[in-house]
Amino acid sequence: MRDTGPHHYDLRKLIDDLWLIDWRAGLCILGMRLRSDSGGAGRPEQVTLALGFSGYPQSVHRTKLTMEAR
């Protein structure tokens, strides 16, 4: 969402990798490698919403930030 209204883009292009780490008692832990560039920024809460999860993630932990020159 921007101040001018909704901004639509293809979230799939911003997901480099997505994997299941653990799932038990109705809770799951997902691993994600997301991109952030001029085409948009992949955000974990957007990915979980697109996957059909009903709620906001309980927690999000960034483990690594990688910068690449293009």
WOZI-V506442 format. One record per residue. N is the residue number from 1. RES is the residue in three letters. OMEGA is omega as a letter, one per 30 degrees, with the letter a starting at -180 (* if undefined). Layout:
BEGIN
((N/RES/OMEGA) (N/RES/OMEGA))
END
This chain:
BEGIN
((1/MET/l) (2/ARG/l) (3/ASP/l) (4/THR/l) (5/GLY/a) (6/PRO/l) (7/HIS/a) (8/HIS/l) (9/TYR/a) (10/ASP/a) (11/LEU/a) (12/ARG/l) (13/LYS/a) (14/LEU/l) (15/ILE/l) (16/ASP/a) (17/ASP/l) (18/LEU/a) (19/TRP/l) (20/LEU/l) (21/ILE/a) (22/ASP/l) (23/TRP/l) (24/ARG/l) (25/ALA/l) (26/GLY/l) (27/LEU/l) (28/CYS/l) (29/ILE/a) (30/LEU/l) (31/GLY/a) (32/MET/l) (33/ARG/a) (34/LEU/l) (35/ARG/l) (36/SER/a) (37/ASP/a) (38/SER/l) (39/GLY/a) (40/GLY/l) (41/ALA/l) (42/GLY/a) (43/ARG/a) (44/PRO/a) (45/GLU/l) (46/GLN/l) (47/VAL/a) (48/THR/l) (49/LEU/l) (50/ALA/l) (51/LEU/l) (52/GLY/l) (53/PHE/a) (54/SER/a) (55/GLY/l) (56/TYR/l) (57/PRO/l) (58/GLN/l) (59/SER/l) (60/VAL/a) (61/HIS/l) (62/ARG/a) (63/THR/a) (64/LYS/l) (65/LEU/a) (66/THR/l) (67/MET/l) (68/GLU/l) (69/ALA/a) (70/ARG/*))
END
